[in-house]
Amino acid sequence: MMFGPTPVDEAVGAILAHGVTGHGFVFKRGRVLSPADLGRLRDAGHATIVVARLEEDDVAEDEAAARIARAIAGPGLVVGDASTGRCNLRAVVAGLAVIDERAVHRINRLHEALTVATVAPDAVVRAGARVATVKIIPFAAPAEVVAEGEALAARRPPVLRLAGFRARRVGLIQTRVATTKESVLESTVAVTAARLAALGGELASAETVEHTVDAVVTALHRLAADGCDPIIVAGASAILDRLDVVPAALTAVGGDLIHLGMPVEPGNLLLLGRLGDAAVIGLPGCARSPVLNGADWVLRRLFAGLPIGREEIVRMGVGGLLAGSESGQAKPAKSSLPLAPGKPRVAAIVLAAGQGARAAPVNKLLTPIDGRPVIVRAVEAARGSAAEAVFVVVGHEAARVRAALEGQPVTIVTNDDHAQGLSSSLRAGLAALPESVDAAIVLLGDMPYVSAGHIDRLIARFDAAAGREICVPLRHSRRGNPVLWGRRCFDALAGLSGDRGGRTLFGPFADRIVEVPMNDDSVLIDIDTPYDLARARAGTLLRGA
């Protein structure tokens, strides 16, 4: 591949290496330049541009990425369309990622142009989620490298597959002693049911018996006869020895004790056994909580139909010091799921902290239009959209804005520094978002005509993997609001200062922008002045935009 600066007049058919902006146009990286493009570049004052040209032994980036993706994809995965040199492999159903790590390493060693990135081995993935991505770094990869990558994948099939969770009927036995609290037993049932539901399982039977060998033997007999698999036993005390109550009962009923203990913290005191065809799991005490623990790892493999025995358990020690167990890692989120759908998780941030000085002395956000305050109209549009959560940033007259939003299921974020300008409110809203959010759509509280439909059109175009990380509404060649930002942009947004919003990043991030056409002027209209308010209340502001 040839790469470097080229006179504009000689760049027909070349691939644009870096995004270029000019008056009325944005050319993204990877654009194949036409004669008309060169004319616009000349008019914008560009004499030379950096381009790439493919040679005879090159495979174009999209074709190369797609070929490698198809070669490594196994059962349970679907290969998407390649774009900008990237091709994603997504899960067809919820399950565990099964990865041939050695094969992935060998493919990544072939050439710096070719990269394969995957989730961690045995990672839980939801239906539709990315399991791996193939990315070609330049605009092409050598043909011999692509062919060698395909051959490597063929020698070790499959490099990647998805072991889907299978529905199971599960039985739970709890034992009790005189001091066992009823609330603990009830909580354990609820936590276990949620943990199983996240894996597609059903808690078919839950029994409480005395903490004796005979009582546990009887319960094991009964649940095995009822077809429960696995059978989970939560003892009134920890399992410390093979002669303890739960392992002794398993042996007495004719079962096999496969392994006692595991190198995972929390979760050390786990028992794994079998009774006929059914797996038996003696829970560690920590499994009464929804926090991630070793029992989760065992259950996931069982539900995914993957082998689980002594060898698999002892290999869990690497990575087995789980977050929150005095390891210096962040405290884990509660892990009993349930798994979210495969769509990106988008939150809405409604900015409502500014003073609105041009409309003073009236607070424009609290002025009703068609019976609803301006801020309420903005919030209800966000709530009616596909955004999973709505955060409203307040500051000026915060108490009055809060009162106007009373009863709305939103999270109120107070910006005590709102006098520092728009950027401070944007920063406050971003800081309130949970880590699980993939993107945020930023709405201005003084735009009363933006609807849930406008927001949903922006969300539908978002695809960070395809380079569509900033979704901007477009009407009559004008960019409007709200704007959707992918997580990769959050740090840059939070770094803004003064009364500046995210639009100042449009230039540096031009290659991440996708313009989304809208069919009305709502995305261009905000309320700044008393005159705007009067026209809005008279019903002429939207019509006259």
VENLINJO-V942647 format. One record per residue. N is the residue number from 0. RES is the residue in one small letter. OMEGA is omega in radians with two decimals (none if undefined). Layout:
# VENLINJO-V942647
n-><N & N>
res-><RES & RES>
omega-><OMEGA & OMEGA>
This chain:
# VENLINJO-V942647
n-><0 & 1 & 2 & 3 & 4 & 5 & 6 & 7 & 8 & 9 & 10 & 11 & 12 & 13 & 14 & 15 & 16 & 17 & 18 & 19 & 20 & 21 & 22 & 23 & 24 & 25 & 26 & 27 & 28 & 29 & 30 & 31 & 32 & 33 & 34 & 35 & 36 & 37 & 38 & 39 & 40 & 41 & 42 & 43 & 44 & 45 & 46 & 47 & 48 & 49 & 50 & 51 & 52 & 53 & 54 & 55 & 56 & 57 & 58 & 59 & 60 & 61 & 62 & 63 & 64 & 65 & 66 & 67 & 68 & 69 & 70 & 71 & 72 & 73 & 74 & 75 & 76 & 77 & 78 & 79 & 80 & 81 & 82 & 83 & 84 & 85 & 86 & 87 & 88 & 89 & 90 & 91 & 92 & 93 & 94 & 95 & 96 & 97 & 98 & 99 & 100 & 101 & 102 & 103 & 104 & 105 & 106 & 107 & 108 & 109 & 110 & 111 & 112 & 113 & 114 & 115 & 116 & 117 & 118 & 119 & 120 & 121 & 122 & 123 & 124 & 125 & 126 & 127 & 128 & 129 & 130 & 131 & 132 & 133 & 134 & 135 & 136 & 137 & 138 & 139 & 140 & 141 & 142 & 143 & 144 & 145 & 146 & 147 & 148 & 149 & 150 & 151 & 152 & 153 & 154 & 155 & 156 & 157 & 158 & 159 & 160 & 161 & 162 & 163 & 164 & 165 & 166 & 167 & 168 & 169 & 170 & 171 & 172 & 173 & 174 & 175 & 176 & 177 & 178 & 179 & 180 & 181 & 182 & 183 & 184 & 185 & 186 & 187 & 188 & 189 & 190 & 191 & 192 & 193 & 194 & 195 & 196 & 197 & 198 & 199 & 200 & 201 & 202 & 203 & 204 & 205 & 206 & 207 & 208 & 209 & 210 & 211 & 212 & 213 & 214 & 215 & 216 & 217 & 218 & 219 & 220 & 221 & 222 & 223 & 224 & 225 & 226 & 227 & 228 & 229 & 230 & 231 & 232 & 233 & 234 & 235 & 236 & 237 & 238 & 239 & 240 & 241 & 242 & 243 & 244 & 245 & 246 & 247 & 248 & 249 & 250 & 251 & 252 & 253 & 254 & 255 & 256 & 257 & 258 & 259 & 260 & 261 & 262 & 263 & 264 & 265 & 266 & 267 & 268 & 269 & 270 & 271 & 272 & 273 & 274 & 275 & 276 & 277 & 278 & 279 & 280 & 281 & 282 & 283 & 284 & 285 & 286 & 287 & 288 & 289 & 290 & 291 & 292 & 293 & 294 & 295 & 296 & 297 & 298 & 299 & 300 & 301 & 302 & 303 & 304 & 305 & 306 & 307 & 308 & 309 & 310 & 311 & 312 & 313 & 314 & 315 & 316 & 317 & 318 & 319 & 320 & 321 & 322 & 323 & 324 & 325 & 326 & 327 & 328 & 329 & 330 & 331 & 332 & 333 & 334 & 335 & 336 & 337 & 338 & 339 & 340 & 341 & 342 & 343 & 344 & 345 & 346 & 347 & 348 & 349 & 350 & 351 & 352 & 353 & 354 & 355 & 356 & 357 & 358 & 359 & 360 & 361 & 362 & 363 & 364 & 365 & 366 & 367 & 368 & 369 & 370 & 371 & 372 & 373 & 374 & 375 & 376 & 377 & 378 & 379 & 380 & 381 & 382 & 383 & 384 & 385 & 386 & 387 & 388 & 389 & 390 & 391 & 392 & 393 & 394 & 395 & 396 & 397 & 398 & 399 & 400 & 401 & 402 & 403 & 404 & 405 & 406 & 407 & 408 & 409 & 410 & 411 & 412 & 413 & 414 & 415 & 416 & 417 & 418 & 419 & 420 & 421 & 422 & 423 & 424 & 425 & 426 & 427 & 428 & 429 & 430 & 431 & 432 & 433 & 434 & 435 & 436 & 437 & 438 & 439 & 440 & 441 & 442 & 443 & 444 & 445 & 446 & 447 & 448 & 449 & 450 & 451 & 452 & 453 & 454 & 455 & 456 & 457 & 458 & 459 & 460 & 461 & 462 & 463 & 464 & 465 & 466 & 467 & 468 & 469 & 470 & 471 & 472 & 473 & 474 & 475 & 476 & 477 & 478 & 479 & 480 & 481 & 482 & 483 & 484 & 485 & 486 & 487 & 488 & 489 & 490 & 491 & 492 & 493 & 494 & 495 & 496 & 497 & 498 & 499 & 500 & 501 & 502 & 503 & 504 & 505 & 506 & 507 & 508 & 509 & 510 & 511 & 512 & 513 & 514 & 515 & 516 & 517 & 518 & 519 & 520 & 521 & 522 & 523 & 524 & 525 & 526 & 527 & 528 & 529 & 530 & 531 & 532 & 533 & 534 & 535 & 536 & 537 & 538 & 539 & 540 & 541 & 542 & 543 & 544>
res-><m & m & f & g & p & t & p & v & d & e & a & v & g & a & i & l & a & h & g & v & t & g & h & g & f & v & f & k & r & g & r & v & l & s & p & a & d & l & g & r & l & r & d & a & g & h & a & t & i & v & v & a & r & l & e & e & d & d & v & a & e & d & e & a & a & a & r & i & a & r & a & i & a & g & p & g & l & v & v & g & d & a & s & t & g & r & c & n & l & r & a & v & v & a & g & l & a & v & i & d & e & r & a & v & h & r & i & n & r & l & h & e & a & l & t & v & a & t & v & a & p & d & a & v & v & r & a & g & a & r & v & a & t & v & k & i & i & p & f & a & a & p & a & e & v & v & a & e & g & e & a & l & a & a & r & r & p & p & v & l & r & l & a & g & f & r & a & r & r & v & g & l & i & q & t & r & v & a & t & t & k & e & s & v & l & e & s & t & v & a & v & t & a & a & r & l & a & a & l & g & g & e & l & a & s & a & e & t & v & e & h & t & v & d & a & v & v & t & a & l & h & r & l & a & a & d & g & c & d & p & i & i & v & a & g & a & s & a & i & l & d & r & l & d & v & v & p & a & a & l & t & a & v & g & g & d & l & i & h & l & g & m & p & v & e & p & g & n & l & l & l & l & g & r & l & g & d & a & a & v & i & g & l & p & g & c & a & r & s & p & v & l & n & g & a & d & w & v & l & r & r & l & f & a & g & l & p & i & g & r & e & e & i & v & r & m & g & v & g & g & l & l & a & g & s & e & s & g & q & a & k & p & a & k & s & s & l & p & l & a & p & g & k & p & r & v & a & a & i & v & l & a & a & g & q & g & a & r & a & a & p & v & n & k & l & l & t & p & i & d & g & r & p & v & i & v & r & a & v & e & a & a & r & g & s & a & a & e & a & v & f & v & v & v & g & h & e & a & a & r & v & r & a & a & l & e & g & q & p & v & t & i & v & t & n & d & d & h & a & q & g & l & s & s & s & l & r & a & g & l & a & a & l & p & e & s & v & d & a & a & i & v & l & l & g & d & m & p & y & v & s & a & g & h & i & d & r & l & i & a & r & f & d & a & a & a & g & r & e & i & c & v & p & l & r & h & s & r & r & g & n & p & v & l & w & g & r & r & c & f & d & a & l & a & g & l & s & g & d & r & g & g & r & t & l & f & g & p & f & a & d & r & i & v & e & v & p & m & n & d & d & s & v & l & i & d & i & d & t & p & y & d & l & a & r & a & r & a & g & t & l & l & r & g & a>
omega-><3.08 & -3.04 & 3.04 & 3.14 & -3.10 & 3.02 & -3.11 & -3.09 & -3.09 & -2.97 & 3.12 & 3.11 & 3.10 & -3.13 & -3.13 & -3.03 & -3.11 & 3.13 & 3.13 & 3.10 & 3.07 & -3.13 & 3.08 & 3.10 & 3.02 & 3.08 & -3.09 & 3.03 & 3.10 & -3.13 & 3.03 & -2.95 & 3.12 & 3.06 & 3.12 & 3.10 & -3.11 & 3.08 & 3.14 & 3.11 & 3.10 & -3.14 & 3.13 & 3.06 & -3.14 & 3.08 & 3.09 & 3.07 & 3.12 & -3.09 & 3.01 & 3.05 & -3.13 & 3.07 & -3.00 & -3.09 & 3.09 & 2.97 & -3.11 & -2.97 & -3.10 & 3.12 & 3.14 & -3.14 & -3.13 & -3.13 & 3.12 & 3.13 & 3.13 & -3.10 & -3.06 & -3.05 & 3.08 & -3.11 & 3.09 & -3.12 & 3.06 & -3.12 & -3.14 & 3.08 & 3.12 & 3.12 & -3.11 & 3.08 & -3.12 & 3.08 & -3.07 & 3.00 & -3.07 & -3.12 & 3.08 & 3.13 & 3.05 & 3.14 & 3.14 & 3.08 & 3.10 & -2.94 & 2.98 & -3.02 & -3.11 & -3.14 & 3.11 & 3.12 & -3.11 & 3.12 & -3.14 & 3.10 & -3.02 & -3.04 & -3.11 & 3.13 & -2.99 & 3.10 & 3.04 & 3.10 & -3.11 & 2.93 & 3.14 & 3.06 & -3.12 & 3.08 & 3.03 & 3.11 & 3.12 & 3.11 & 3.13 & -3.10 & 3.08 & 3.03 & 3.13 & 3.03 & 3.04 & -3.13 & 3.02 & -2.98 & 3.05 & -3.10 & 3.13 & 3.03 & 3.10 & -3.09 & -3.11 & 3.10 & 3.12 & 3.13 & 3.13 & 3.08 & 3.09 & -3.13 & 3.09 & 3.14 & -3.12 & -3.12 & -3.09 & -3.08 & -0.35 & 3.10 & 3.13 & 2.97 & -3.14 & 3.07 & -3.06 & 3.09 & -3.11 & -3.14 & 3.11 & 3.02 & -3.00 & 3.05 & 3.13 & 3.03 & 2.99 & 3.05 & -3.09 & 2.98 & -3.04 & -3.07 & -3.11 & -3.13 & 3.12 & -3.12 & 3.11 & 3.12 & -3.13 & 3.13 & -3.14 & 3.09 & -3.09 & -3.13 & -3.13 & 3.12 & 3.12 & -3.14 & -3.12 & -3.13 & 3.12 & -3.14 & -3.12 & -3.11 & -3.13 & 3.02 & -3.00 & -3.09 & 3.09 & -3.10 & 3.03 & -3.11 & 3.11 & -3.09 & 3.11 & 3.13 & -3.09 & -3.11 & 3.13 & 3.08 & -3.12 & -3.13 & 3.10 & 3.07 & -3.03 & -3.10 & 3.08 & 3.12 & -3.13 & 3.08 & 3.13 & 3.12 & 0.12 & 2.99 & -3.08 & -3.14 & 3.07 & -3.06 & 3.11 & 3.06 & -3.08 & 3.08 & -3.03 & -3.05 & 3.12 & 3.10 & 3.11 & -2.97 & -3.02 & 3.09 & 3.11 & 3.11 & 3.13 & 3.12 & -3.11 & -3.11 & 3.10 & 3.13 & -3.14 & 3.05 & -3.05 & -3.10 & 3.10 & -3.11 & 3.08 & -3.12 & 3.13 & 3.13 & 0.03 & 3.11 & -3.05 & -2.94 & -3.13 & 3.07 & 3.03 & 3.12 & 3.08 & 3.03 & -3.00 & 3.13 & -3.03 & 2.98 & 3.06 & -3.13 & 2.99 & -3.00 & 2.89 & -3.10 & -3.11 & -3.11 & 2.99 & 3.09 & 3.10 & -3.12 & -3.13 & 3.14 & -3.07 & 3.13 & 3.10 & -3.12 & 3.13 & -3.13 & -3.13 & 3.13 & 3.10 & -3.07 & 3.11 & 3.13 & 3.13 & -3.14 & 3.04 & 3.14 & -3.09 & -3.09 & -3.13 & -3.12 & -3.09 & 3.12 & 3.14 & -3.11 & 3.09 & -3.03 & -3.07 & 3.04 & -2.96 & -3.12 & 3.09 & -3.10 & 3.13 & -3.07 & -3.07 & 3.10 & 3.11 & 3.10 & -3.04 & 2.94 & 3.07 & -2.87 & -3.09 & 2.96 & 0.01 & -3.12 & 3.10 & 3.05 & -3.06 & -3.11 & 3.07 & 3.13 & -3.07 & 3.04 & 3.09 & 3.04 & 3.11 & -3.11 & -3.06 & -3.05 & -3.02 & -3.10 & -3.11 & -2.99 & -3.09 & 3.11 & -3.09 & 0.10 & -3.14 & 2.98 & -3.02 & -3.11 & -3.08 & 3.14 & -3.10 & 2.96 & -3.05 & 3.02 & -3.14 & 3.09 & -3.11 & -3.11 & 3.13 & 3.11 & 3.14 & -3.11 & -3.13 & 3.05 & 3.13 & -3.12 & -3.11 & -3.09 & 3.12 & 3.07 & -3.05 & -3.12 & -3.12 & 3.09 & -3.13 & -3.13 & -3.12 & 3.14 & 3.09 & -3.10 & -3.06 & -3.11 & -3.13 & 3.13 & 3.08 & -3.12 & 3.14 & -3.11 & -3.12 & -3.12 & 3.09 & -3.13 & -3.13 & 3.04 & 3.13 & 3.11 & -3.13 & 3.08 & -3.14 & -3.12 & -3.02 & 3.13 & 3.13 & 3.05 & -3.04 & -3.07 & -3.13 & 3.10 & 3.09 & 3.13 & 3.13 & 3.13 & 3.14 & -3.12 & -3.11 & -3.05 & 3.04 & -3.11 & -3.07 & -3.09 & 3.13 & -3.09 & 3.09 & 3.04 & -3.03 & -3.12 & 3.04 & -3.06 & -3.09 & 3.09 & -2.94 & -3.04 & 3.04 & -3.07 & 3.05 & 3.12 & 3.08 & -3.11 & -3.10 & 3.10 & 3.09 & -3.13 & -3.10 & -3.11 & -3.09 & 3.05 & -3.07 & -3.10 & 3.14 & 3.12 & 3.12 & -3.03 & 3.13 & -3.08 & -3.01 & 3.10 & -3.10 & 3.10 & -3.13 & 3.12 & 3.10 & 3.09 & -3.09 & 3.11 & 0.09 & 3.11 & 3.10 & -3.10 & 3.05 & -3.07 & -3.10 & 3.13 & -2.98 & -3.11 & 3.13 & 3.10 & -3.13 & -3.12 & 3.11 & 3.14 & 3.09 & -3.09 & -3.12 & 3.07 & -3.05 & -3.09 & 3.11 & 3.13 & -3.09 & 3.13 & -3.14 & -3.08 & -3.04 & -3.09 & 3.12 & -2.99 & 2.92 & 3.12 & -3.05 & -3.11 & 3.08 & -3.03 & 3.02 & -3.01 & -3.03 & -3.06 & 3.13 & -2.95 & 2.94 & -3.11 & -3.11 & -2.94 & 3.03 & 3.10 & 3.07 & 3.14 & -3.12 & 3.12 & 3.12 & -3.11 & 3.11 & 3.11 & -3.10 & -3.06 & -3.13 & -3.10 & -3.06 & -3.08 & none>
